[in-house]
Amino acid sequence: AWLAKRLSSAGFTASKEALELIAKCYEGNLIAATQFITKITAVLSPGTLEVEQIRPFIDTNNQFSLFELTNSAVKGDVARTINIFNSIKSEGMEPILVLWALTRESRNLPSHKATELLQMAKNIDFTIKGMQPGDAWDLLLEMCLVLSGKNLNNGGAV
């Protein structure tokens, strides 16, 4: 509804498919969605927007941020956390930046879980630096899941 209202204020209506594409690509990132609307306002004439018209203007690099990743994990939204994680990974973000964000969030937890997460962070750091074998992205995903409350040892929630 927010997106449709913003588009309307700029003189646009969007087909259902176009609105769904915009919402999906800018989910949770209102600044990027506003920038998208500003961009199309400068280039396209007011009217109805279709997917084919807007696709060249969609900036998928702004789809998700590290803040959204950690926020989603802390809220326990495993499906969204995995979706954001995969998006960030496919965008080519450096694993060390993801580790920094997860470690920062882990330090804010006064619990046994914080100790576990910080130990995971140490191991991931060693992996990124080549001091221990493993795939840093797999380990980062595991850390995201633990942060979200997923107990990987028994497959259930913490």
CNS distance restraints for C-alpha pairs under 8 A (distance, minus, plus):
assign (resid   1 and name CA) (resid   5 and name CA) 6.12 0.50 0.50
assign (resid   2 and name CA) (resid   6 and name CA) 6.21 0.50 0.50
assign (resid   3 and name CA) (resid   7 and name CA) 6.14 0.50 0.50
assign (resid   3 and name CA) (resid  19 and name CA) 7.69 0.50 0.50
assign (resid   3 and name CA) (resid  23 and name CA) 7.34 0.50 0.50
assign (resid   3 and name CA) (resid  33 and name CA) 7.86 0.50 0.50
assign (resid   4 and name CA) (resid   8 and name CA) 6.05 0.50 0.50
assign (resid   4 and name CA) (resid  13 and name CA) 7.06 0.50 0.50
assign (resid   4 and name CA) (resid  14 and name CA) 7.33 0.50 0.50
assign (resid   4 and name CA) (resid  19 and name CA) 7.32 0.50 0.50
assign (resid   5 and name CA) (resid   9 and name CA) 6.21 0.50 0.50
assign (resid   6 and name CA) (resid  10 and name CA) 6.47 0.50 0.50
assign (resid   6 and name CA) (resid  34 and name CA) 7.95 0.50 0.50
assign (resid   6 and name CA) (resid  37 and name CA) 7.75 0.50 0.50
assign (resid   7 and name CA) (resid  11 and name CA) 6.40 0.50 0.50
assign (resid   7 and name CA) (resid  12 and name CA) 5.04 0.50 0.50
assign (resid   7 and name CA) (resid  13 and name CA) 6.24 0.50 0.50
assign (resid   7 and name CA) (resid  14 and name CA) 7.64 0.50 0.50
assign (resid   7 and name CA) (resid  37 and name CA) 6.74 0.50 0.50
assign (resid   8 and name CA) (resid  12 and name CA) 4.87 0.50 0.50
assign (resid   8 and name CA) (resid  13 and name CA) 5.76 0.50 0.50
assign (resid  10 and name CA) (resid  37 and name CA) 7.59 0.50 0.50
assign (resid  10 and name CA) (resid  41 and name CA) 6.73 0.50 0.50
assign (resid  10 and name CA) (resid  46 and name CA) 7.44 0.50 0.50
assign (resid  11 and name CA) (resid  46 and name CA) 4.95 0.50 0.50
assign (resid  11 and name CA) (resid  47 and name CA) 6.42 0.50 0.50
assign (resid  12 and name CA) (resid  46 and name CA) 5.19 0.50 0.50
assign (resid  12 and name CA) (resid  47 and name CA) 4.83 0.50 0.50
assign (resid  12 and name CA) (resid  48 and name CA) 5.72 0.50 0.50
assign (resid  12 and name CA) (resid  49 and name CA) 6.79 0.50 0.50
assign (resid  13 and name CA) (resid  47 and name CA) 6.09 0.50 0.50
assign (resid  13 and name CA) (resid  48 and name CA) 4.70 0.50 0.50
assign (resid  13 and name CA) (resid  49 and name CA) 6.10 0.50 0.50
assign (resid  14 and name CA) (resid  18 and name CA) 5.73 0.50 0.50
assign (resid  14 and name CA) (resid  19 and name CA) 5.60 0.50 0.50
assign (resid  14 and name CA) (resid  48 and name CA) 5.30 0.50 0.50
assign (resid  14 and name CA) (resid  49 and name CA) 4.51 0.50 0.50
assign (resid  14 and name CA) (resid  50 and name CA) 6.37 0.50 0.50
assign (resid  15 and name CA) (resid  19 and name CA) 6.11 0.50 0.50
assign (resid  15 and name CA) (resid  48 and name CA) 6.85 0.50 0.50
assign (resid  15 and name CA) (resid  49 and name CA) 6.07 0.50 0.50
assign (resid  15 and name CA) (resid  50 and name CA) 5.68 0.50 0.50
assign (resid  15 and name CA) (resid  51 and name CA) 7.73 0.50 0.50
assign (resid  16 and name CA) (resid  20 and name CA) 6.14 0.50 0.50
assign (resid  17 and name CA) (resid  21 and name CA) 6.19 0.50 0.50
assign (resid  17 and name CA) (resid  50 and name CA) 7.31 0.50 0.50
assign (resid  17 and name CA) (resid  51 and name CA) 6.45 0.50 0.50
assign (resid  18 and name CA) (resid  22 and name CA) 6.22 0.50 0.50
assign (resid  18 and name CA) (resid  49 and name CA) 6.64 0.50 0.50
assign (resid  18 and name CA) (resid  50 and name CA) 5.34 0.50 0.50
assign (resid  18 and name CA) (resid  51 and name CA) 4.56 0.50 0.50
assign (resid  18 and name CA) (resid  54 and name CA) 7.40 0.50 0.50
assign (resid  19 and name CA) (resid  23 and name CA) 6.06 0.50 0.50
assign (resid  20 and name CA) (resid  24 and name CA) 5.97 0.50 0.50
assign (resid  21 and name CA) (resid  25 and name CA) 6.08 0.50 0.50
assign (resid  21 and name CA) (resid  51 and name CA) 7.37 0.50 0.50
assign (resid  22 and name CA) (resid  26 and name CA) 6.07 0.50 0.50
assign (resid  22 and name CA) (resid  33 and name CA) 7.65 0.50 0.50
assign (resid  22 and name CA) (resid  58 and name CA) 7.48 0.50 0.50
assign (resid  23 and name CA) (resid  27 and name CA) 5.44 0.50 0.50
assign (resid  25 and name CA) (resid  58 and name CA) 7.40 0.50 0.50
assign (resid  25 and name CA) (resid  59 and name CA) 7.82 0.50 0.50
assign (resid  25 and name CA) (resid  60 and name CA) 6.20 0.50 0.50
assign (resid  25 and name CA) (resid  63 and name CA) 5.52 0.50 0.50
assign (resid  26 and name CA) (resid  30 and name CA) 7.04 0.50 0.50
assign (resid  26 and name CA) (resid  32 and name CA) 6.48 0.50 0.50
assign (resid  26 and name CA) (resid  33 and name CA) 5.61 0.50 0.50
assign (resid  26 and name CA) (resid  60 and name CA) 7.83 0.50 0.50
assign (resid  26 and name CA) (resid  62 and name CA) 7.30 0.50 0.50
assign (resid  26 and name CA) (resid  63 and name CA) 5.07 0.50 0.50
assign (resid  26 and name CA) (resid  64 and name CA) 7.50 0.50 0.50
assign (resid  27 and name CA) (resid  63 and name CA) 6.85 0.50 0.50
assign (resid  27 and name CA) (resid  64 and name CA) 7.59 0.50 0.50
assign (resid  28 and name CA) (resid  64 and name CA) 7.52 0.50 0.50
assign (resid  28 and name CA) (resid  68 and name CA) 7.48 0.50 0.50
assign (resid  29 and name CA) (resid  33 and name CA) 6.34 0.50 0.50
assign (resid  29 and name CA) (resid  62 and name CA) 7.75 0.50 0.50
assign (resid  29 and name CA) (resid  63 and name CA) 6.83 0.50 0.50
assign (resid  29 and name CA) (resid  64 and name CA) 6.90 0.50 0.50
assign (resid  30 and name CA) (resid  34 and name CA) 6.04 0.50 0.50
assign (resid  31 and name CA) (resid  35 and name CA) 6.21 0.50 0.50
assign (resid  32 and name CA) (resid  36 and name CA) 6.14 0.50 0.50
assign (resid  32 and name CA) (resid  62 and name CA) 6.31 0.50 0.50
assign (resid  32 and name CA) (resid  63 and name CA) 7.64 0.50 0.50
assign (resid  33 and name CA) (resid  37 and name CA) 6.36 0.50 0.50
assign (resid  34 and name CA) (resid  38 and name CA) 6.24 0.50 0.50
assign (resid  35 and name CA) (resid  39 and name CA) 6.09 0.50 0.50
assign (resid  36 and name CA) (resid  40 and name CA) 6.32 0.50 0.50
assign (resid  36 and name CA) (resid  57 and name CA) 7.06 0.50 0.50
assign (resid  36 and name CA) (resid  58 and name CA) 6.93 0.50 0.50
assign (resid  36 and name CA) (resid  59 and name CA) 7.70 0.50 0.50
assign (resid  37 and name CA) (resid  41 and name CA) 6.05 0.50 0.50
assign (resid  38 and name CA) (resid  42 and name CA) 6.42 0.50 0.50
assign (resid  39 and name CA) (resid  43 and name CA) 6.62 0.50 0.50
assign (resid  39 and name CA) (resid  57 and name CA) 7.42 0.50 0.50
assign (resid  40 and name CA) (resid  44 and name CA) 5.42 0.50 0.50
assign (resid  40 and name CA) (resid  54 and name CA) 7.64 0.50 0.50
assign (resid  40 and name CA) (resid  57 and name CA) 7.03 0.50 0.50
assign (resid  41 and name CA) (resid  45 and name CA) 7.09 0.50 0.50
assign (resid  41 and name CA) (resid  46 and name CA) 7.40 0.50 0.50
assign (resid  49 and name CA) (resid  53 and name CA) 6.43 0.50 0.50
assign (resid  49 and name CA) (resid  54 and name CA) 6.97 0.50 0.50
assign (resid  50 and name CA) (resid  54 and name CA) 6.62 0.50 0.50
assign (resid  51 and name CA) (resid  55 and name CA) 5.86 0.50 0.50
assign (resid  52 and name CA) (resid  56 and name CA) 7.85 0.50 0.50
assign (resid  54 and name CA) (resid  58 and name CA) 6.51 0.50 0.50
assign (resid  59 and name CA) (resid  63 and name CA) 7.31 0.50 0.50
assign (resid  61 and name CA) (resid  91 and name CA) 6.29 0.50 0.50
assign (resid  63 and name CA) (resid  87 and name CA) 7.73 0.50 0.50
assign (resid  64 and name CA) (resid  68 and name CA) 6.40 0.50 0.50
assign (resid  64 and name CA) (resid  69 and name CA) 7.55 0.50 0.50
assign (resid  64 and name CA) (resid  84 and name CA) 6.27 0.50 0.50
assign (resid  64 and name CA) (resid  87 and name CA) 7.10 0.50 0.50
assign (resid  64 and name CA) (resid  88 and name CA) 6.69 0.50 0.50
assign (resid  65 and name CA) (resid  69 and name CA) 6.51 0.50 0.50
assign (resid  65 and name CA) (resid  88 and name CA) 7.41 0.50 0.50
assign (resid  66 and name CA) (resid  70 and name CA) 6.32 0.50 0.50
assign (resid  66 and name CA) (resid  88 and name CA) 7.91 0.50 0.50
assign (resid  66 and name CA) (resid  98 and name CA) 6.65 0.50 0.50
assign (resid  66 and name CA) (resid 101 and name CA) 6.41 0.50 0.50
assign (resid  67 and name CA) (resid  71 and name CA) 5.92 0.50 0.50
assign (resid  67 and name CA) (resid 101 and name CA) 7.43 0.50 0.50
assign (resid  68 and name CA) (resid  72 and name CA) 5.89 0.50 0.50
assign (resid  68 and name CA) (resid  84 and name CA) 7.54 0.50 0.50
assign (resid  69 and name CA) (resid  73 and name CA) 6.23 0.50 0.50
assign (resid  69 and name CA) (resid  81 and name CA) 5.81 0.50 0.50
assign (resid  69 and name CA) (resid  84 and name CA) 5.87 0.50 0.50
assign (resid  69 and name CA) (resid  85 and name CA) 6.56 0.50 0.50
assign (resid  70 and name CA) (resid  74 and name CA) 6.06 0.50 0.50
assign (resid  70 and name CA) (resid  81 and name CA) 7.85 0.50 0.50
assign (resid  70 and name CA) (resid 101 and name CA) 7.01 0.50 0.50
assign (resid  70 and name CA) (resid 102 and name CA) 6.35 0.50 0.50
assign (resid  70 and name CA) (resid 105 and name CA) 6.86 0.50 0.50
assign (resid  70 and name CA) (resid 144 and name CA) 7.67 0.50 0.50
assign (resid  71 and name CA) (resid  75 and name CA) 6.23 0.50 0.50
assign (resid  72 and name CA) (resid  76 and name CA) 6.45 0.50 0.50
assign (resid  72 and name CA) (resid  77 and name CA) 5.52 0.50 0.50
assign (resid  72 and name CA) (resid  78 and name CA) 7.54 0.50 0.50
assign (resid  72 and name CA) (resid  80 and name CA) 6.54 0.50 0.50
assign (resid  72 and name CA) (resid  81 and name CA) 5.44 0.50 0.50
assign (resid  72 and name CA) (resid 148 and name CA) 7.57 0.50 0.50
assign (resid  73 and name CA) (resid  77 and name CA) 5.88 0.50 0.50
assign (resid  73 and name CA) (resid  78 and name CA) 6.50 0.50 0.50
assign (resid  73 and name CA) (resid  81 and name CA) 5.53 0.50 0.50
assign (resid  73 and name CA) (resid 144 and name CA) 6.17 0.50 0.50
assign (resid  73 and name CA) (resid 145 and name CA) 7.05 0.50 0.50
assign (resid  73 and name CA) (resid 147 and name CA) 5.77 0.50 0.50
assign (resid  73 and name CA) (resid 148 and name CA) 4.16 0.50 0.50
assign (resid  73 and name CA) (resid 149 and name CA) 7.89 0.50 0.50
assign (resid  74 and name CA) (resid 147 and name CA) 6.09 0.50 0.50
assign (resid  74 and name CA) (resid 148 and name CA) 5.20 0.50 0.50
assign (resid  74 and name CA) (resid 149 and name CA) 7.85 0.50 0.50
assign (resid  75 and name CA) (resid 148 and name CA) 6.61 0.50 0.50
assign (resid  76 and name CA) (resid 147 and name CA) 7.74 0.50 0.50
assign (resid  76 and name CA) (resid 148 and name CA) 4.23 0.50 0.50
assign (resid  76 and name CA) (resid 149 and name CA) 5.92 0.50 0.50
assign (resid  77 and name CA) (resid  81 and name CA) 6.05 0.50 0.50
assign (resid  77 and name CA) (resid 148 and name CA) 6.65 0.50 0.50
assign (resid  78 and name CA) (resid  82 and name CA) 6.15 0.50 0.50
assign (resid  78 and name CA) (resid 145 and name CA) 6.70 0.50 0.50
assign (resid  78 and name CA) (resid 148 and name CA) 6.21 0.50 0.50
assign (resid  78 and name CA) (resid 150 and name CA) 7.74 0.50 0.50
assign (resid  79 and name CA) (resid  83 and name CA) 6.26 0.50 0.50
assign (resid  80 and name CA) (resid  84 and name CA) 6.08 0.50 0.50
assign (resid  81 and name CA) (resid  85 and name CA) 5.95 0.50 0.50
assign (resid  81 and name CA) (resid 144 and name CA) 7.23 0.50 0.50
assign (resid  81 and name CA) (resid 145 and name CA) 7.82 0.50 0.50
assign (resid  81 and name CA) (resid 148 and name CA) 7.91 0.50 0.50
assign (resid  82 and name CA) (resid  86 and name CA) 6.07 0.50 0.50
assign (resid  82 and name CA) (resid 141 and name CA) 7.52 0.50 0.50
assign (resid  83 and name CA) (resid  87 and name CA) 6.25 0.50 0.50
assign (resid  84 and name CA) (resid  88 and name CA) 6.12 0.50 0.50
assign (resid  85 and name CA) (resid  89 and name CA) 6.11 0.50 0.50
assign (resid  85 and name CA) (resid 141 and name CA) 7.15 0.50 0.50
assign (resid  86 and name CA) (resid  90 and name CA) 6.05 0.50 0.50
assign (resid  87 and name CA) (resid  91 and name CA) 6.17 0.50 0.50
assign (resid  88 and name CA) (resid  92 and name CA) 6.79 0.50 0.50
assign (resid  88 and name CA) (resid  93 and name CA) 5.98 0.50 0.50
assign (resid  89 and name CA) (resid  93 and name CA) 5.85 0.50 0.50
assign (resid  89 and name CA) (resid  94 and name CA) 7.98 0.50 0.50
assign (resid  89 and name CA) (resid  95 and name CA) 7.99 0.50 0.50
assign (resid  89 and name CA) (resid 137 and name CA) 7.82 0.50 0.50
assign (resid  93 and name CA) (resid  97 and name CA) 7.27 0.50 0.50
assign (resid  93 and name CA) (resid  98 and name CA) 7.73 0.50 0.50
assign (resid  94 and name CA) (resid  98 and name CA) 6.97 0.50 0.50
assign (resid  95 and name CA) (resid  99 and name CA) 6.17 0.50 0.50
assign (resid  95 and name CA) (resid 128 and name CA) 7.45 0.50 0.50
assign (resid  95 and name CA) (resid 136 and name CA) 6.94 0.50 0.50
assign (resid  95 and name CA) (resid 137 and name CA) 6.79 0.50 0.50
assign (resid  95 and name CA) (resid 140 and name CA) 7.81 0.50 0.50
assign (resid  96 and name CA) (resid 100 and name CA) 6.11 0.50 0.50
assign (resid  96 and name CA) (resid 125 and name CA) 7.49 0.50 0.50
assign (resid  96 and name CA) (resid 128 and name CA) 7.21 0.50 0.50
assign (resid  97 and name CA) (resid 101 and name CA) 6.40 0.50 0.50
assign (resid  98 and name CA) (resid 102 and name CA) 6.25 0.50 0.50
assign (resid  98 and name CA) (resid 140 and name CA) 7.54 0.50 0.50
assign (resid  99 and name CA) (resid 103 and name CA) 5.90 0.50 0.50
assign (resid  99 and name CA) (resid 121 and name CA) 6.73 0.50 0.50
assign (resid  99 and name CA) (resid 124 and name CA) 7.58 0.50 0.50
assign (resid  99 and name CA) (resid 125 and name CA) 7.61 0.50 0.50
assign (resid  99 and name CA) (resid 140 and name CA) 6.88 0.50 0.50
assign (resid 100 and name CA) (resid 104 and name CA) 6.05 0.50 0.50
assign (resid 101 and name CA) (resid 105 and name CA) 6.31 0.50 0.50
assign (resid 102 and name CA) (resid 106 and name CA) 6.06 0.50 0.50
assign (resid 102 and name CA) (resid 121 and name CA) 7.96 0.50 0.50
assign (resid 102 and name CA) (resid 143 and name CA) 7.70 0.50 0.50
assign (resid 102 and name CA) (resid 144 and name CA) 7.34 0.50 0.50
assign (resid 103 and name CA) (resid 107 and name CA) 6.26 0.50 0.50
assign (resid 103 and name CA) (resid 117 and name CA) 7.48 0.50 0.50
assign (resid 103 and name CA) (resid 118 and name CA) 6.50 0.50 0.50
assign (resid 103 and name CA) (resid 121 and name CA) 6.31 0.50 0.50
assign (resid 104 and name CA) (resid 108 and name CA) 6.98 0.50 0.50
assign (resid 105 and name CA) (resid 109 and name CA) 7.24 0.50 0.50
assign (resid 106 and name CA) (resid 114 and name CA) 5.35 0.50 0.50
assign (resid 106 and name CA) (resid 117 and name CA) 6.16 0.50 0.50
assign (resid 106 and name CA) (resid 118 and name CA) 6.63 0.50 0.50
assign (resid 106 and name CA) (resid 147 and name CA) 7.48 0.50 0.50
assign (resid 107 and name CA) (resid 114 and name CA) 6.30 0.50 0.50
assign (resid 107 and name CA) (resid 118 and name CA) 7.49 0.50 0.50
assign (resid 108 and name CA) (resid 114 and name CA) 7.76 0.50 0.50
assign (resid 109 and name CA) (resid 113 and name CA) 7.35 0.50 0.50
assign (resid 109 and name CA) (resid 114 and name CA) 5.36 0.50 0.50
assign (resid 110 and name CA) (resid 114 and name CA) 6.41 0.50 0.50
assign (resid 111 and name CA) (resid 115 and name CA) 7.08 0.50 0.50
assign (resid 112 and name CA) (resid 116 and name CA) 6.48 0.50 0.50
assign (resid 113 and name CA) (resid 117 and name CA) 6.09 0.50 0.50
assign (resid 113 and name CA) (resid 147 and name CA) 7.84 0.50 0.50
assign (resid 114 and name CA) (resid 118 and name CA) 6.06 0.50 0.50
assign (resid 115 and name CA) (resid 119 and name CA) 6.22 0.50 0.50
assign (resid 116 and name CA) (resid 120 and name CA) 6.28 0.50 0.50
assign (resid 117 and name CA) (resid 121 and name CA) 6.13 0.50 0.50
assign (resid 117 and name CA) (resid 143 and name CA) 6.62 0.50 0.50
assign (resid 117 and name CA) (resid 146 and name CA) 7.39 0.50 0.50
assign (resid 117 and name CA) (resid 147 and name CA) 7.26 0.50 0.50
assign (resid 118 and name CA) (resid 122 and name CA) 6.25 0.50 0.50
assign (resid 119 and name CA) (resid 123 and name CA) 6.43 0.50 0.50
assign (resid 120 and name CA) (resid 124 and name CA) 6.14 0.50 0.50
assign (resid 120 and name CA) (resid 139 and name CA) 7.88 0.50 0.50
assign (resid 120 and name CA) (resid 143 and name CA) 6.71 0.50 0.50
assign (resid 121 and name CA) (resid 125 and name CA) 6.04 0.50 0.50
assign (resid 121 and name CA) (resid 143 and name CA) 7.71 0.50 0.50
assign (resid 122 and name CA) (resid 126 and name CA) 6.34 0.50 0.50
assign (resid 123 and name CA) (resid 127 and name CA) 6.23 0.50 0.50
assign (resid 123 and name CA) (resid 132 and name CA) 7.73 0.50 0.50
assign (resid 124 and name CA) (resid 128 and name CA) 6.09 0.50 0.50
assign (resid 124 and name CA) (resid 136 and name CA) 5.88 0.50 0.50
assign (resid 124 and name CA) (resid 139 and name CA) 6.32 0.50 0.50
assign (resid 124 and name CA) (resid 140 and name CA) 7.07 0.50 0.50
assign (resid 125 and name CA) (resid 129 and name CA) 6.21 0.50 0.50
assign (resid 126 and name CA) (resid 130 and name CA) 6.17 0.50 0.50
assign (resid 126 and name CA) (resid 131 and name CA) 4.95 0.50 0.50
assign (resid 126 and name CA) (resid 132 and name CA) 5.61 0.50 0.50
assign (resid 127 and name CA) (resid 131 and name CA) 5.72 0.50 0.50
assign (resid 127 and name CA) (resid 132 and name CA) 4.83 0.50 0.50
assign (resid 127 and name CA) (resid 133 and name CA) 5.88 0.50 0.50
assign (resid 127 and name CA) (resid 134 and name CA) 6.05 0.50 0.50
assign (resid 127 and name CA) (resid 135 and name CA) 7.10 0.50 0.50
assign (resid 127 and name CA) (resid 136 and name CA) 5.94 0.50 0.50
assign (resid 128 and name CA) (resid 136 and name CA) 5.87 0.50 0.50
assign (resid 134 and name CA) (resid 139 and name CA) 7.82 0.50 0.50
assign (resid 135 and name CA) (resid 139 and name CA) 6.42 0.50 0.50
assign (resid 136 and name CA) (resid 140 and name CA) 6.01 0.50 0.50
assign (resid 137 and name CA) (resid 141 and name CA) 6.16 0.50 0.50
assign (resid 138 and name CA) (resid 142 and name CA) 6.30 0.50 0.50
assign (resid 139 and name CA) (resid 143 and name CA) 6.21 0.50 0.50
assign (resid 140 and name CA) (resid 144 and name CA) 6.21 0.50 0.50
assign (resid 141 and name CA) (resid 145 and name CA) 6.26 0.50 0.50
assign (resid 142 and name CA) (resid 146 and name CA) 6.27 0.50 0.50
assign (resid 142 and name CA) (resid 152 and name CA) 7.93 0.50 0.50
assign (resid 143 and name CA) (resid 147 and name CA) 6.09 0.50 0.50
assign (resid 144 and name CA) (resid 148 and name CA) 6.16 0.50 0.50
assign (resid 145 and name CA) (resid 149 and name CA) 6.46 0.50 0.50
assign (resid 145 and name CA) (resid 150 and name CA) 5.26 0.50 0.50
assign (resid 145 and name CA) (resid 151 and name CA) 7.76 0.50 0.50
assign (resid 145 and name CA) (resid 152 and name CA) 7.85 0.50 0.50
assign (resid 146 and name CA) (resid 150 and name CA) 5.03 0.50 0.50
assign (resid 146 and name CA) (resid 151 and name CA) 6.16 0.50 0.50
assign (resid 146 and name CA) (resid 152 and name CA) 7.15 0.50 0.50
assign (resid 149 and name CA) (resid 157 and name CA) 5.79 0.50 0.50
assign (resid 149 and name CA) (resid 158 and name CA) 5.19 0.50 0.50
assign (resid 150 and name CA) (resid 155 and name CA) 7.29 0.50 0.50
assign (resid 150 and name CA) (resid 156 and name CA) 6.26 0.50 0.50
assign (resid 150 and name CA) (resid 157 and name CA) 4.62 0.50 0.50
assign (resid 150 and name CA) (resid 158 and name CA) 5.82 0.50 0.50
assign (resid 151 and name CA) (resid 155 and name CA) 5.69 0.50 0.50
assign (resid 151 and name CA) (resid 156 and name CA) 5.32 0.50 0.50
assign (resid 151 and name CA) (resid 157 and name CA) 5.14 0.50 0.50
assign (resid 151 and name CA) (resid 158 and name CA) 5.23 0.50 0.50
assign (resid 152 and name CA) (resid 156 and name CA) 7.03 0.50 0.50
